Amino acid sequence: MITRATSQPHTPTDTDWYLLQSKPKQEQVAALNLENQGYKCYLPMMQTERIRRGKEFAISLPMFSRYLFIALQIGDQAKSWFPIRSTLGVTGLVYFGDQPAKVEKELIEQMRQHADTKPPEPLFNEGERVVVSDGPYQGIKAVFQAADGNQRAIILLELLSKQVTMKIDLSRIKKDR
């Protein structure tokens, strides 16, 4: 849960988690540079499958595009927050009004516990029967061949007694029941 930071008394060693925004596609750069400055960061990643040049491979992507979490101390003895904004890859802390967006420690722990789970199952498996649910081929049954990594699917359908391979948006097919 993300909440507004409140002005509750803290001891000098208390650490709270806050939401930080990075520049586009620079989440890992921001996390690395912040950690090099001595800040504790957490960038939740997820495994996803992509196809490039006809080959499928797994890559790690940030779970929340342009966002990461940073642990900051509060109090007179705490490290200054000022260098955060000028760190390479960082846009700045996320604020609700004039208060930084505080993230509950329990939420960070839950994300860390689930970070190493296996990637989600693909929407469709090779050879699975599907139906085109939208567009000019609506209602035609096909066989799912592969995903091409661009939110499109390669399907095999029968038109005029001939099997045809076709690319179609993944959102336009559904499982045949």
N, C-alpha and C positions, 0 to 999 in steps of 0.2 A: 504494500500500500504506500502510495506517495502522499505525503502531507506537507503542510506548511511548517517551516521551522518555528518553534516557539521559544520564547526567552525563559526557559526553565534553567535553574541553577545547574551548572556542570562542574565536575572536578576537572583539573587540568589534564587528566589522562583519558577523559571520556572521548570516545570517537563515535561519530555518527556518519551515516552514508547519505550522499547527496547525488542528485542527477546532474550529469554534465552533458552538454551538447558538443559534438565534434563537427568539423567541417565535412562536407560530403566525401564519403569513401575514405576517410582518414581516421576512423575509430582506432585502428591498431597503432597508427603513428602517434595519436594523442596519448593512448595508454602507455606506450613505450617512453615517450618523452616525459610524461608525468612521473612514471616510476623512476626514471633517471634522476629526477629532482627530489626523490624521496617520498613521494605521495603513494598511497596504497590505492590501487584501482582494480575494478572488476569489469571485464568486458565479456559478457556471456556470448558464446559462439554456438552455432548449430551446423550440423553436417547436412549438406544437400548434394544432390547428384546433378551433374551437367553433362552435356554432350558437346564435344568440340571436334571438328574434323572427323566426324563419324565414330568417335570413341567416347565412351562414358567414363566419367571419373568423379570422385567425391572431393568437394572442397568445403572449407569452413568459412562461414559468413557470420557477421555479427547478428545476434538475435534481434536487436533493436537498431535499425539503421540510424546512424548519426548520434546514438546515445550510449553512454557508459556510466559507470558508477564510481564515485570517489569517496574514500573515507577521510574525513577531516576532523581534526580536534577543535574544540571550542574552549575558549578561556584565554587568559593573559599569556600563558606559557605556550600556547599552540602555535604551530607553524603558520606563517602568513598565507592567506588565500590569494594575495595580489598576483603572484607569478602565474597562477593558473590560466588567467585570461590571455596572457601573452605567450603561452606554450604553443609550439608548432602543432597544428592539427586540431586545436581547441577553439571553439567559438566562445564558450563561457558556461557558467553554471546556469541551470534552469531556475527561474524565479516564478513564484506566484505572488504577484504584487511586488512588495519589497522584501519578501522572505524567500530564501533558497528552498528548492523542492527537496525535502528530506524523505529518505526511503527507509522503511523499517528494516532493522537488522534481520528479522525473521524471513522477510522476502528475499533478501540476498542469500541467506543460507539455503532456502528452498531452491533457488535457482542453481546454486552450486551443487546441491545434491542431485539434481536432475540433469546437470550439464553433460555427464558421461553416458547418458542413455543412448541407445542405438538410434540411428536416423529413422524418421517416420517411414512407414511402408509406402511404396509408390501408389498413386491413385489407380493405375491400371498395370497389369502384368502382361508380358508378351504372350500372345495367343488367346487372350481373353476376349470374349464376345462383347461387343458394344453396340449401341444404337446412336445414330446421329440425332441429336435432340433439337437442332436449330438450323436454320438456313435452307438452301435449296435442296439438300439431300435429307431433310428431316424425315425420320421414320425408317431410314434404310439401315439394315443391320450390317455390321462390319467386324473385322478382327483387328484388335489393337496390335501394332507391330513394335512401336517404340515411341519415346518422347524425344523431341529434338532439342530440348533445353531452352526453348524460347516460348514456353507456354503453348506449344503446338504438339500435336501427335501425328504420327504416321500410322495410317490405317489402311487395311486391305478391304475393299468392298467390291461387290459384284454388280457391274452395270452392263446391260445388254449381253448377258451370258459371257462376260469377260471379266477377269479379276483385274482391278485397277488399284494401284497404290496412290494414296492421296495424303496431303498434309492438311490438318484442320486444327483450329483452336481447341485446346483441351476443354474449354468451357462449353463446347458444342457437342460433346459426347457424354454418354452415361453408360453405366453397366447394363447389359441386357439381362433381364430377369427371367 
